[in-house]
Amino acid sequence: MENPDKRTVGYRNRTNVTRKSTDVMIDMLKQALTYADSARYVLFDSWFCFPGILLKIKGLGLHTIAMMKSMKTVKYNYQGKTS
């Protein structure tokens, strides 16, 4: 397809496939906040639980509930405890 119609949902979905899933997630959260400004928490599994992602979500004014990854190179601090 040489000149796809960029106004369609299909075109937007195809462009999202080529982007990092975490970037798509942040964009989707921003879009959701325009419709549901009362949201305060984001709930997800450990697949997205990286410090950079958590900081981006916090930058949107949201808190995160997630299962933490067990990684040797990443340490988390919570209420003065390191894990």
PyMOL Python script that loads the backbone (N, CA, C, O; Angstrom):
from pymol import cmd

cmd.read_pdbstr("""\
ATOM      1  N   MET A   1       0.849  -1.163   0.000  1.00  0.00           N
ATOM      2  CA  MET A   1       0.000   0.000   0.000  1.00  0.00           C
ATOM      3  C   MET A   1       0.904   1.237   0.000  1.00  0.00           C
ATOM      4  O   MET A   1       1.656   1.448   0.951  1.00  0.00           O
ATOM      5  N   GLU A   2       0.839   2.035  -1.029  1.00  0.00           N
ATOM      6  CA  GLU A   2       1.731   3.181  -1.157  1.00  0.00           C
ATOM      7  C   GLU A   2       1.308   4.374  -0.314  1.00  0.00           C
ATOM      8  O   GLU A   2       2.131   4.934   0.410  1.00  0.00           O
ATOM      9  N   ASN A   3       0.070   4.766  -0.389  1.00  0.00           N
ATOM     10  CA  ASN A   3      -0.414   5.942   0.334  1.00  0.00           C
ATOM     11  C   ASN A   3      -1.562   5.550   1.267  1.00  0.00           C
ATOM     12  O   ASN A   3      -2.729   5.724   0.916  1.00  0.00           O
ATOM     13  N   PRO A   4      -1.244   5.027   2.445  1.00  0.00           N
ATOM     14  CA  PRO A   4      -2.322   4.647   3.359  1.00  0.00           C
ATOM     15  C   PRO A   4      -3.027   5.875   3.929  1.00  0.00           C
ATOM     16  O   PRO A   4      -2.432   6.945   4.054  1.00  0.00           O
ATOM     17  N   ASP A   5      -4.280   5.710   4.265  1.00  0.00           N
ATOM     18  CA  ASP A   5      -5.065   6.793   4.853  1.00  0.00           C
ATOM     19  C   ASP A   5      -4.656   6.936   6.320  1.00  0.00           C
ATOM     20  O   ASP A   5      -4.951   6.059   7.131  1.00  0.00           O
ATOM     21  N   LYS A   6      -3.987   8.020   6.662  1.00  0.00           N
ATOM     22  CA  LYS A   6      -3.446   8.212   8.004  1.00  0.00           C
ATOM     23  C   LYS A   6      -4.501   8.578   9.030  1.00  0.00           C
ATOM     24  O   LYS A   6      -4.176   8.724  10.208  1.00  0.00           O
ATOM     25  N   ARG A   7      -5.741   8.730   8.627  1.00  0.00           N
ATOM     26  CA  ARG A   7      -6.815   9.072   9.559  1.00  0.00           C
ATOM     27  C   ARG A   7      -7.457   7.845  10.184  1.00  0.00           C
ATOM     28  O   ARG A   7      -8.273   7.985  11.095  1.00  0.00           O
ATOM     29  N   THR A   8      -7.118   6.662   9.730  1.00  0.00           N
ATOM     30  CA  THR A   8      -7.810   5.462  10.187  1.00  0.00           C
ATOM     31  C   THR A   8      -7.175   4.892  11.451  1.00  0.00           C
ATOM     32  O   THR A   8      -6.003   5.131  11.744  1.00  0.00           O
ATOM     33  N   VAL A   9      -7.975   4.136  12.186  1.00  0.00           N
ATOM     34  CA  VAL A   9      -7.488   3.448  13.374  1.00  0.00           C
ATOM     35  C   VAL A   9      -6.453   2.388  12.982  1.00  0.00           C
ATOM     36  O   VAL A   9      -5.477   2.176  13.703  1.00  0.00           O
ATOM     37  N   GLY A  10      -6.661   1.739  11.870  1.00  0.00           N
ATOM     38  CA  GLY A  10      -5.724   0.726  11.395  1.00  0.00           C
ATOM     39  C   GLY A  10      -4.338   1.295  11.156  1.00  0.00           C
ATOM     40  O   GLY A  10      -3.338   0.650  11.469  1.00  0.00           O
ATOM     41  N   TYR A  11      -4.271   2.490  10.607  1.00  0.00           N
ATOM     42  CA  TYR A  11      -2.971   3.126  10.373  1.00  0.00           C
ATOM     43  C   TYR A  11      -2.273   3.400  11.703  1.00  0.00           C
ATOM     44  O   TYR A  11      -1.078   3.139  11.845  1.00  0.00           O
ATOM     45  N   ARG A  12      -3.020   3.927  12.679  1.00  0.00           N
ATOM     46  CA  ARG A  12      -2.420   4.194  13.998  1.00  0.00           C
ATOM     47  C   ARG A  12      -1.948   2.908  14.655  1.00  0.00           C
ATOM     48  O   ARG A  12      -0.890   2.892  15.283  1.00  0.00           O
ATOM     49  N   ASN A  13      -2.708   1.834  14.523  1.00  0.00           N
ATOM     50  CA  ASN A  13      -2.300   0.549  15.093  1.00  0.00           C
ATOM     51  C   ASN A  13      -1.027   0.030  14.431  1.00  0.00           C
ATOM     52  O   ASN A  13      -0.146  -0.503  15.106  1.00  0.00           O
ATOM     53  N   ARG A  14      -0.932   0.184  13.113  1.00  0.00           N
ATOM     54  CA  ARG A  14       0.278  -0.277  12.411  1.00  0.00           C
ATOM     55  C   ARG A  14       1.508   0.525  12.820  1.00  0.00           C
ATOM     56  O   ARG A  14       2.602  -0.031  12.916  1.00  0.00           O
ATOM     57  N   THR A  15       1.344   1.819  13.062  1.00  0.00           N
ATOM     58  CA  THR A  15       2.499   2.617  13.499  1.00  0.00           C
ATOM     59  C   THR A  15       2.912   2.256  14.921  1.00  0.00           C
ATOM     60  O   THR A  15       4.095   2.331  15.255  1.00  0.00           O
ATOM     61  N   ASN A  16       1.969   1.872  15.752  1.00  0.00           N
ATOM     62  CA  ASN A  16       2.311   1.470  17.124  1.00  0.00           C
ATOM     63  C   ASN A  16       3.103   0.176  17.164  1.00  0.00           C
ATOM     64  O   ASN A  16       3.877  -0.044  18.096  1.00  0.00           O
ATOM     65  N   VAL A  17       2.929  -0.674  16.182  1.00  0.00           N
ATOM     66  CA  VAL A  17       3.646  -1.951  16.146  1.00  0.00           C
ATOM     67  C   VAL A  17       5.145  -1.728  16.033  1.00  0.00           C
ATOM     68  O   VAL A  17       5.925  -2.537  16.536  1.00  0.00           O
ATOM     69  N   THR A  18       5.562  -0.657  15.389  1.00  0.00           N
ATOM     70  CA  THR A  18       6.983  -0.403  15.186  1.00  0.00           C
ATOM     71  C   THR A  18       7.623   0.334  16.359  1.00  0.00           C
ATOM     72  O   THR A  18       8.840   0.513  16.377  1.00  0.00           O
ATOM     73  N   ARG A  19       6.834   0.762  17.332  1.00  0.00           N
ATOM     74  CA  ARG A  19       7.356   1.488  18.493  1.00  0.00           C
ATOM     75  C   ARG A  19       7.565   0.550  19.676  1.00  0.00           C
ATOM     76  O   ARG A  19       7.028  -0.556  19.708  1.00  0.00           O
ATOM     77  N   LYS A  20       8.349   1.003  20.643  1.00  0.00           N
ATOM     78  CA  LYS A  20       8.543   0.227  21.864  1.00  0.00           C
ATOM     79  C   LYS A  20       7.217   0.149  22.615  1.00  0.00           C
ATOM     80  O   LYS A  20       6.483   1.134  22.688  1.00  0.00           O
ATOM     81  N   SER A  21       6.915  -1.005  23.166  1.00  0.00           N
ATOM     82  CA  SER A  21       5.635  -1.190  23.849  1.00  0.00           C
ATOM     83  C   SER A  21       5.501  -0.279  25.065  1.00  0.00           C
ATOM     84  O   SER A  21       4.395   0.150  25.395  1.00  0.00           O
ATOM     85  N   THR A  22       6.605   0.020  25.730  1.00  0.00           N
ATOM     86  CA  THR A  22       6.525   0.905  26.891  1.00  0.00           C
ATOM     87  C   THR A  22       6.194   2.341  26.470  1.00  0.00           C
ATOM     88  O   THR A  22       5.497   3.044  27.201  1.00  0.00           O
ATOM     89  N   ASP A  23       6.676   2.783  25.318  1.00  0.00           N
ATOM     90  CA  ASP A  23       6.329   4.112  24.818  1.00  0.00           C
ATOM     91  C   ASP A  23       4.857   4.180  24.432  1.00  0.00           C
ATOM     92  O   ASP A  23       4.189   5.185  24.676  1.00  0.00           O
ATOM     93  N   VAL A  24       4.361   3.115  23.834  1.00  0.00           N
ATOM     94  CA  VAL A  24       2.937   3.046  23.479  1.00  0.00           C
ATOM     95  C   VAL A  24       2.090   3.081  24.755  1.00  0.00           C
ATOM     96  O   VAL A  24       1.044   3.730  24.795  1.00  0.00           O
ATOM     97  N   MET A  25       2.549   2.378  25.800  1.00  0.00           N
ATOM     98  CA  MET A  25       1.817   2.348  27.066  1.00  0.00           C
ATOM     99  C   MET A  25       1.705   3.751  27.656  1.00  0.00           C
ATOM    100  O   MET A  25       0.626   4.148  28.097  1.00  0.00           O
ATOM    101  N   ILE A  26       2.802   4.507  27.671  1.00  0.00           N
ATOM    102  CA  ILE A  26       2.781   5.863  28.226  1.00  0.00           C
ATOM    103  C   ILE A  26       1.833   6.750  27.419  1.00  0.00           C
ATOM    104  O   ILE A  26       1.077   7.529  27.999  1.00  0.00           O
ATOM    105  N   ASP A  27       1.866   6.641  26.102  1.00  0.00           N
ATOM    106  CA  ASP A  27       0.948   7.419  25.263  1.00  0.00           C
ATOM    107  C   ASP A  27      -0.502   7.048  25.529  1.00  0.00           C
ATOM    108  O   ASP A  27      -1.373   7.918  25.546  1.00  0.00           O
ATOM    109  N   MET A  28      -0.768   5.769  25.736  1.00  0.00           N
ATOM    110  CA  MET A  28      -2.137   5.326  26.028  1.00  0.00           C
ATOM    111  C   MET A  28      -2.595   5.846  27.390  1.00  0.00           C
ATOM    112  O   MET A  28      -3.760   6.205  27.559  1.00  0.00           O
ATOM    113  N   LEU A  29      -1.684   5.887  28.356  1.00  0.00           N
ATOM    114  CA  LEU A  29      -2.030   6.432  29.667  1.00  0.00           C
ATOM    115  C   LEU A  29      -2.359   7.918  29.564  1.00  0.00           C
ATOM    116  O   LEU A  29      -3.313   8.388  30.184  1.00  0.00           O
ATOM    117  N   LYS A  30      -1.572   8.660  28.781  1.00  0.00           N
ATOM    118  CA  LYS A  30      -1.850  10.086  28.582  1.00  0.00           C
ATOM    119  C   LYS A  30      -3.221  10.290  27.951  1.00  0.00           C
ATOM    120  O   LYS A  30      -3.974  11.181  28.345  1.00  0.00           O
ATOM    121  N   GLN A  31      -3.531   9.455  26.969  1.00  0.00           N
ATOM    122  CA  GLN A  31      -4.835   9.556  26.313  1.00  0.00           C
ATOM    123  C   GLN A  31      -5.953   9.206  27.287  1.00  0.00           C
ATOM    124  O   GLN A  31      -6.991   9.868  27.302  1.00  0.00           O
ATOM    125  N   ALA A  32      -5.752   8.178  28.094  1.00  0.00           N
ATOM    126  CA  ALA A  32      -6.778   7.785  29.061  1.00  0.00           C
ATOM    127  C   ALA A  32      -7.014   8.883  30.094  1.00  0.00           C
ATOM    128  O   ALA A  32      -8.143   9.075  30.544  1.00  0.00           O
ATOM    129  N   LEU A  33      -5.961   9.603  30.473  1.00  0.00           N
ATOM    130  CA  LEU A  33      -6.116  10.667  31.460  1.00  0.00           C
ATOM    131  C   LEU A  33      -6.948  11.826  30.933  1.00  0.00           C
ATOM    132  O   LEU A  33      -7.547  12.560  31.719  1.00  0.00           O
ATOM    133  N   THR A  34      -6.997  12.004  29.624  1.00  0.00           N
ATOM    134  CA  THR A  34      -7.833  13.071  29.075  1.00  0.00           C
ATOM    135  C   THR A  34      -9.317  12.736  29.224  1.00  0.00           C
ATOM    136  O   THR A  34     -10.156  13.636  29.259  1.00  0.00           O
ATOM    137  N   TYR A  35      -9.642  11.450  29.311  1.00  0.00           N
ATOM    138  CA  TYR A  35     -11.029  11.013  29.450  1.00  0.00           C
ATOM    139  C   TYR A  35     -11.401  10.667  30.880  1.00  0.00           C
ATOM    140  O   TYR A  35     -12.559  10.821  31.268  1.00  0.00           O
ATOM    141  N   ALA A  36     -10.450  10.205  31.664  1.00  0.00           N
ATOM    142  CA  ALA A  36     -10.718   9.770  33.040  1.00  0.00           C
ATOM    143  C   ALA A  36      -9.724  10.460  33.967  1.00  0.00           C
ATOM    144  O   ALA A  36      -8.775   9.839  34.447  1.00  0.00           O
ATOM    145  N   ASP A  37      -9.946  11.727  34.211  1.00  0.00           N
ATOM    146  CA  ASP A  37      -8.999  12.491  35.014  1.00  0.00           C
ATOM    147  C   ASP A  37      -9.033  12.124  36.498  1.00  0.00           C
ATOM    148  O   ASP A  37      -8.220  12.634  37.269  1.00  0.00           O
ATOM    149  N   SER A  38      -9.943  11.262  36.911  1.00  0.00           N
ATOM    150  CA  SER A  38     -10.005  10.852  38.310  1.00  0.00           C
ATOM    151  C   SER A  38      -9.123   9.637  38.597  1.00  0.00           C
ATOM    152  O   SER A  38      -9.038   9.204  39.746  1.00  0.00           O
ATOM    153  N   ALA A  39      -8.478   9.088  37.595  1.00  0.00           N
ATOM    154  CA  ALA A  39      -7.606   7.924  37.804  1.00  0.00           C
ATOM    155  C   ALA A  39      -6.405   8.343  38.633  1.00  0.00           C
ATOM    156  O   ALA A  39      -5.833   9.412  38.424  1.00  0.00           O
ATOM    157  N   ARG A  40      -6.027   7.482  39.586  1.00  0.00           N
ATOM    158  CA  ARG A  40      -4.872   7.779  40.426  1.00  0.00           C
ATOM    159  C   ARG A  40      -3.841   6.658  40.417  1.00  0.00           C
ATOM    160  O   ARG A  40      -2.693   6.873  40.804  1.00  0.00           O
ATOM    161  N   TYR A  41      -4.235   5.465  39.981  1.00  0.00           N
ATOM    162  CA  TYR A  41      -3.346   4.313  40.028  1.00  0.00           C
ATOM    163  C   TYR A  41      -3.286   3.606  38.682  1.00  0.00           C
ATOM    164  O   TYR A  41      -4.241   3.633  37.906  1.00  0.00           O
ATOM    165  N   VAL A  42      -2.144   2.972  38.420  1.00  0.00           N
ATOM    166  CA  VAL A  42      -1.971   2.112  37.256  1.00  0.00           C
ATOM    167  C   VAL A  42      -1.584   0.742  37.791  1.00  0.00           C
ATOM    168  O   VAL A  42      -0.659   0.624  38.594  1.00  0.00           O
ATOM    169  N   LEU A  43      -2.278  -0.276  37.356  1.00  0.00           N
ATOM    170  CA  LEU A  43      -2.022  -1.643  37.796  1.00  0.00           C
ATOM    171  C   LEU A  43      -1.506  -2.459  36.625  1.00  0.00           C
ATOM    172  O   LEU A  43      -2.145  -2.502  35.573  1.00  0.00           O
ATOM    173  N   PHE A  44      -0.351  -3.110  36.790  1.00  0.00           N
ATOM    174  CA  PHE A  44       0.175  -3.974  35.742  1.00  0.00           C
ATOM    175  C   PHE A  44       1.091  -5.028  36.334  1.00  0.00           C
ATOM    176  O   PHE A  44       1.429  -4.980  37.516  1.00  0.00           O
ATOM    177  N   ASP A  45       1.487  -5.969  35.511  1.00  0.00           N
ATOM    178  CA  ASP A  45       2.324  -7.082  35.923  1.00  0.00           C
ATOM    179  C   ASP A  45       3.798  -6.677  35.863  1.00  0.00           C
ATOM    180  O   ASP A  45       4.129  -5.557  35.474  1.00  0.00           O
ATOM    181  N   SER A  46       4.659  -7.582  36.245  1.00  0.00           N
ATOM    182  CA  SER A  46       6.090  -7.301  36.339  1.00  0.00           C
ATOM    183  C   SER A  46       6.744  -7.029  34.986  1.00  0.00           C
ATOM    184  O   SER A  46       7.863  -6.518  34.942  1.00  0.00           O
ATOM    185  N   TRP A  47       6.081  -7.355  33.898  1.00  0.00           N
ATOM    186  CA  TRP A  47       6.680  -7.169  32.582  1.00  0.00           C
ATOM    187  C   TRP A  47       7.038  -5.707  32.342  1.00  0.00           C
ATOM    188  O   TRP A  47       8.037  -5.422  31.681  1.00  0.00           O
ATOM    189  N   PHE A  48       6.241  -4.770  32.866  1.00  0.00           N
ATOM    190  CA  PHE A  48       6.485  -3.341  32.690  1.00  0.00           C
ATOM    191  C   PHE A  48       7.212  -2.703  33.866  1.00  0.00           C
ATOM    192  O   PHE A  48       7.482  -1.502  33.829  1.00  0.00           O
ATOM    193  N   CYS A  49       7.530  -3.448  34.886  1.00  0.00           N
ATOM    194  CA  CYS A  49       8.058  -2.877  36.129  1.00  0.00           C
ATOM    195  C   CYS A  49       9.565  -2.627  36.045  1.00  0.00           C
ATOM    196  O   CYS A  49      10.373  -3.417  36.533  1.00  0.00           O
ATOM    197  N   PHE A  50       9.915  -1.519  35.417  1.00  0.00           N
ATOM    198  CA  PHE A  50      11.297  -1.050  35.348  1.00  0.00           C
ATOM    199  C   PHE A  50      11.345   0.348  35.953  1.00  0.00           C
ATOM    200  O   PHE A  50      10.369   1.090  35.851  1.00  0.00           O
ATOM    201  N   PRO A  51      12.450   0.721  36.577  1.00  0.00           N
ATOM    202  CA  PRO A  51      12.526   2.046  37.217  1.00  0.00           C
ATOM    203  C   PRO A  51      12.185   3.198  36.267  1.00  0.00           C
ATOM    204  O   PRO A  51      11.489   4.128  36.673  1.00  0.00           O
ATOM    205  N   GLY A  52      12.649   3.166  35.034  1.00  0.00           N
ATOM    206  CA  GLY A  52      12.357   4.242  34.091  1.00  0.00           C
ATOM    207  C   GLY A  52      10.872   4.379  33.801  1.00  0.00           C
ATOM    208  O   GLY A  52      10.353   5.491  33.701  1.00  0.00           O
ATOM    209  N   ILE A  53      10.194   3.255  33.668  1.00  0.00           N
ATOM    210  CA  ILE A  53       8.747   3.263  33.407  1.00  0.00           C
ATOM    211  C   ILE A  53       8.000   3.788  34.622  1.00  0.00           C
ATOM    212  O   ILE A  53       7.063   4.576  34.491  1.00  0.00           O
ATOM    213  N   LEU A  54       8.419   3.347  35.812  1.00  0.00           N
ATOM    214  CA  LEU A  54       7.768   3.811  37.036  1.00  0.00           C
ATOM    215  C   LEU A  54       7.908   5.323  37.187  1.00  0.00           C
ATOM    216  O   LEU A  54       6.968   5.994  37.615  1.00  0.00           O
ATOM    217  N   LEU A  55       9.072   5.861  36.840  1.00  0.00           N
ATOM    218  CA  LEU A  55       9.282   7.310  36.926  1.00  0.00           C
ATOM    219  C   LEU A  55       8.434   8.066  35.899  1.00  0.00           C
ATOM    220  O   LEU A  55       7.913   9.140  36.200  1.00  0.00           O
ATOM    221  N   LYS A  56       8.294   7.518  34.704  1.00  0.00           N
ATOM    222  CA  LYS A  56       7.447   8.164  33.688  1.00  0.00           C
ATOM    223  C   LYS A  56       5.988   8.196  34.137  1.00  0.00           C
ATOM    224  O   LYS A  56       5.292   9.193  33.946  1.00  0.00           O
ATOM    225  N   ILE A  57       5.536   7.103  34.729  1.00  0.00           N
ATOM    226  CA  ILE A  57       4.149   7.044  35.212  1.00  0.00           C
ATOM    227  C   ILE A  57       3.955   8.019  36.366  1.00  0.00           C
ATOM    228  O   ILE A  57       2.929   8.695  36.444  1.00  0.00           O
ATOM    229  N   LYS A  58       4.933   8.094  37.260  1.00  0.00           N
ATOM    230  CA  LYS A  58       4.865   9.044  38.372  1.00  0.00           C
ATOM    231  C   LYS A  58       4.839  10.473  37.835  1.00  0.00           C
ATOM    232  O   LYS A  58       4.172  11.337  38.404  1.00  0.00           O
ATOM    233  N   GLY A  59       5.568  10.726  36.732  1.00  0.00           N
ATOM    234  CA  GLY A  59       5.566  12.042  36.108  1.00  0.00           C
ATOM    235  C   GLY A  59       4.205  12.440  35.557  1.00  0.00           C
ATOM    236  O   GLY A  59       3.925  13.627  35.385  1.00  0.00           O
ATOM    237  N   LEU A  60       3.361  11.458  35.280  1.00  0.00           N
ATOM    238  CA  LEU A  60       1.992  11.725  34.820  1.00  0.00           C
ATOM    239  C   LEU A  60       1.052  11.994  35.993  1.00  0.00           C
ATOM    240  O   LEU A  60      -0.130  12.275  35.794  1.00  0.00           O
ATOM    241  N   GLY A  61       1.581  11.906  37.219  1.00  0.00           N
ATOM    242  CA  GLY A  61       0.761  12.130  38.404  1.00  0.00           C
ATOM    243  C   GLY A  61       0.021  10.894  38.867  1.00  0.00           C
ATOM    244  O   GLY A  61      -0.967  11.001  39.592  1.00  0.00           O
ATOM    245  N   LEU A  62       0.480   9.725  38.463  1.00  0.00           N
ATOM    246  CA  LEU A  62      -0.168   8.477  38.828  1.00  0.00           C
ATOM    247  C   LEU A  62       0.737   7.638  39.728  1.00  0.00           C
ATOM    248  O   LEU A  62       1.962   7.733  39.664  1.00  0.00           O
ATOM    249  N   HIS A  63       0.120   6.834  40.549  1.00  0.00           N
ATOM    250  CA  HIS A  63       0.848   5.861  41.362  1.00  0.00           C
ATOM    251  C   HIS A  63       0.783   4.508  40.668  1.00  0.00           C
ATOM    252  O   HIS A  63      -0.081   4.273  39.823  1.00  0.00           O
ATOM    253  N   THR A  64       1.701   3.623  41.031  1.00  0.00           N
ATOM    254  CA  THR A  64       1.788   2.330  40.368  1.00  0.00           C
ATOM    255  C   THR A  64       1.602   1.198  41.363  1.00  0.00           C
ATOM    256  O   THR A  64       2.145   1.226  42.467  1.00  0.00           O
ATOM    257  N   ILE A  65       0.837   0.219  40.962  1.00  0.00           N
ATOM    258  CA  ILE A  65       0.719  -1.041  41.684  1.00  0.00           C
ATOM    259  C   ILE A  65       1.196  -2.105  40.714  1.00  0.00           C
ATOM    260  O   ILE A  65       0.581  -2.335  39.673  1.00  0.00           O
ATOM    261  N   ALA A  66       2.303  -2.755  41.067  1.00  0.00           N
ATOM    262  CA  ALA A  66       2.872  -3.731  40.140  1.00  0.00           C
ATOM    263  C   ALA A  66       3.659  -4.780  40.908  1.00  0.00           C
ATOM    264  O   ALA A  66       4.120  -4.543  42.025  1.00  0.00           O
ATOM    265  N   MET A  67       3.800  -5.918  40.300  1.00  0.00           N
ATOM    266  CA  MET A  67       4.669  -6.956  40.824  1.00  0.00           C
ATOM    267  C   MET A  67       6.087  -6.603  40.389  1.00  0.00           C
ATOM    268  O   MET A  67       6.338  -6.410  39.200  1.00  0.00           O
ATOM    269  N   MET A  68       7.014  -6.516  41.337  1.00  0.00           N
ATOM    270  CA  MET A  68       8.382  -6.120  41.011  1.00  0.00           C
ATOM    271  C   MET A  68       9.166  -7.288  40.444  1.00  0.00           C
ATOM    272  O   MET A  68       8.981  -8.441  40.834  1.00  0.00           O
ATOM    273  N   LYS A  69      10.047  -6.955  39.510  1.00  0.00           N
ATOM    274  CA  LYS A  69      10.942  -7.962  38.943  1.00  0.00           C
ATOM    275  C   LYS A  69      12.062  -8.240  39.935  1.00  0.00           C
ATOM    276  O   LYS A  69      12.489  -7.348  40.668  1.00  0.00           O
ATOM    277  N   SER A  70      12.522  -9.449  39.953  1.00  0.00           N
ATOM    278  CA  SER A  70      13.683  -9.811  40.748  1.00  0.00           C
ATOM    279  C   SER A  70      14.897  -9.770  39.831  1.00  0.00           C
ATOM    280  O   SER A  70      15.153 -10.700  39.066  1.00  0.00           O
ATOM    281  N   MET A  71      15.646  -8.655  39.929  1.00  0.00           N
ATOM    282  CA  MET A  71      16.823  -8.482  39.079  1.00  0.00           C
ATOM    283  C   MET A  71      18.032  -8.194  39.964  1.00  0.00           C
ATOM    284  O   MET A  71      17.928  -7.462  40.949  1.00  0.00           O
ATOM    285  N   LYS A  72      19.161  -8.764  39.614  1.00  0.00           N
ATOM    286  CA  LYS A  72      20.377  -8.561  40.403  1.00  0.00           C
ATOM    287  C   LYS A  72      20.909  -7.144  40.274  1.00  0.00           C
ATOM    288  O   LYS A  72      21.531  -6.639  41.208  1.00  0.00           O
ATOM    289  N   THR A  73      20.683  -6.494  39.149  1.00  0.00           N
ATOM    290  CA  THR A  73      21.264  -5.179  38.894  1.00  0.00           C
ATOM    291  C   THR A  73      20.370  -4.026  39.318  1.00  0.00           C
ATOM    292  O   THR A  73      20.821  -2.881  39.307  1.00  0.00           O
ATOM    293  N   VAL A  74      19.119  -4.281  39.692  1.00  0.00           N
ATOM    294  CA  VAL A  74      18.184  -3.217  40.057  1.00  0.00           C
ATOM    295  C   VAL A  74      17.738  -3.423  41.496  1.00  0.00           C
ATOM    296  O   VAL A  74      17.316  -4.513  41.882  1.00  0.00           O
ATOM    297  N   LYS A  75      17.838  -2.368  42.274  1.00  0.00           N
ATOM    298  CA  LYS A  75      17.399  -2.395  43.675  1.00  0.00           C
ATOM    299  C   LYS A  75      16.286  -1.375  43.847  1.00  0.00           C
ATOM    300  O   LYS A  75      16.347  -0.282  43.285  1.00  0.00           O
ATOM    301  N   TYR A  76      15.275  -1.728  44.619  1.00  0.00           N
ATOM    302  CA  TYR A  76      14.156  -0.846  44.891  1.00  0.00           C
ATOM    303  C   TYR A  76      14.192  -0.443  46.362  1.00  0.00           C
ATOM    304  O   TYR A  76      14.529  -1.250  47.228  1.00  0.00           O
ATOM    305  N   ASN A  77      13.841   0.812  46.636  1.00  0.00           N
ATOM    306  CA  ASN A  77      13.728   1.306  47.999  1.00  0.00           C
ATOM    307  C   ASN A  77      12.272   1.609  48.294  1.00  0.00           C
ATOM    308  O   ASN A  77      11.587   2.259  47.504  1.00  0.00           O
ATOM    309  N   TYR A  78      11.808   1.132  49.436  1.00  0.00           N
ATOM    310  CA  TYR A  78      10.438   1.424  49.852  1.00  0.00           C
ATOM    311  C   TYR A  78      10.423   1.547  51.360  1.00  0.00           C
ATOM    312  O   TYR A  78      10.767   0.602  52.070  1.00  0.00           O
ATOM    313  N   GLN A  79      10.032   2.691  51.842  1.00  0.00           N
ATOM    314  CA  GLN A  79       9.958   2.990  53.270  1.00  0.00           C
ATOM    315  C   GLN A  79      11.261   2.629  53.987  1.00  0.00           C
ATOM    316  O   GLN A  79      11.254   2.025  55.059  1.00  0.00           O
ATOM    317  N   GLY A  80      12.357   3.010  53.376  1.00  0.00           N
ATOM    318  CA  GLY A  80      13.663   2.802  53.982  1.00  0.00           C
ATOM    319  C   GLY A  80      14.240   1.401  53.824  1.00  0.00           C
ATOM    320  O   GLY A  80      15.353   1.135  54.279  1.00  0.00           O
ATOM    321  N   LYS A  81      13.511   0.521  53.196  1.00  0.00           N
ATOM    322  CA  LYS A  81      13.989  -0.854  52.992  1.00  0.00           C
ATOM    323  C   LYS A  81      14.403  -1.045  51.540  1.00  0.00           C
ATOM    324  O   LYS A  81      13.717  -0.589  50.626  1.00  0.00           O
ATOM    325  N   THR A  82      15.525  -1.719  51.333  1.00  0.00           N
ATOM    326  CA  THR A  82      16.018  -2.003  49.993  1.00  0.00           C
ATOM    327  C   THR A  82      15.808  -3.465  49.667  1.00  0.00           C
ATOM    328  O   THR A  82      16.097  -4.350  50.472  1.00  0.00           O
ATOM    329  N   SER A  83      15.299  -3.698  48.472  1.00  0.00           N
ATOM    330  CA  SER A  83      15.118  -5.090  48.046  1.00  0.00           C
ATOM    331  C   SER A  83      15.649  -5.275  46.646  1.00  0.00           C
ATOM    332  O   SER A  83      15.590  -6.379  46.104  1.00  0.00           O
TER     333      SER A  83
END
""", "prot")
cmd.dss("prot")
cmd.show_as("cartoon", "prot")
cmd.util.cbc("prot")
cmd.orient("prot")
